[in-house]
Amino acid sequence: MREKIEQVLEEIRKILRADGSDIELVRVTVEGIVQIRFKGVCGSCGGSMPALRRGVERMLMERLPEVRGVVEL
């Protein structure tokens, strides 16, 4: 499942990198919870982080039904 998640995240990375940010896949739990970490400019943008996390979560859950949620570390 990790490889499939990385494929989806790679699409997101292209957008984030254009703005000086990135996203790291930290871990996938056995329960299907994806743990991510935002880096760069995005890692310090405060108020928009929940919206960004929800967007990542929505994209992953739409494409990979085994993903149950996304948690930002």
Backbone hydrogen bonds, N-H to C=O, Kabsch-Sander energy under -0.5 kcal/mol:
donor,donor_aa,acceptor,acceptor_aa,energy
5,I,1,M,-2.3
6,E,2,R,-2.6
7,Q,3,E,-1.8
8,V,4,K,-1.7
9,L,5,I,-2.8
10,E,6,E,-1.9
11,E,7,Q,-1.0
11,E,8,V,-0.7
12,I,8,V,-1.4
13,R,9,L,-2.8
14,K,10,E,-1.5
15,I,11,E,-0.9
15,I,12,I,-0.5
16,L,12,I,-2.4
17,R,13,R,-3.4
18,A,14,K,-0.9
19,D,15,I,-0.6
19,D,16,L,-1.4
20,G,17,R,-1.5
21,S,16,L,-2.3
22,D,39,K,-1.5
24,E,37,R,-2.8
26,V,24,E,-0.8
26,V,35,Q,-2.6
27,R,35,Q,-1.4
29,T,33,I,-2.6
32,G,29,T,-1.8
34,V,32,G,-0.5
34,V,69,G,-2.8
35,Q,27,R,-3.3
35,Q,33,I,-0.5
36,I,34,V,-0.5
36,I,71,V,-2.7
37,R,24,E,-2.0
39,K,22,D,-2.6
41,V,20,G,-1.7
42,C,39,K,-0.7
43,G,40,G,-1.1
44,S,41,V,-1.7
45,C,42,C,-1.3
48,S,45,C,-1.5
49,M,46,G,-1.8
52,L,48,S,-2.3
53,R,49,M,-2.9
54,R,50,P,-2.3
55,G,51,A,-2.0
56,V,52,L,-2.2
57,E,53,R,-2.7
58,R,54,R,-2.9
59,M,55,G,-2.2
60,L,56,V,-2.5
61,M,57,E,-2.8
62,E,58,R,-2.2
63,R,59,M,-1.6
64,L,60,L,-2.8
67,V,64,L,-2.4
68,R,32,G,-2.7
69,G,32,G,-1.1
71,V,34,V,-2.9
73,L,36,I,-3.1
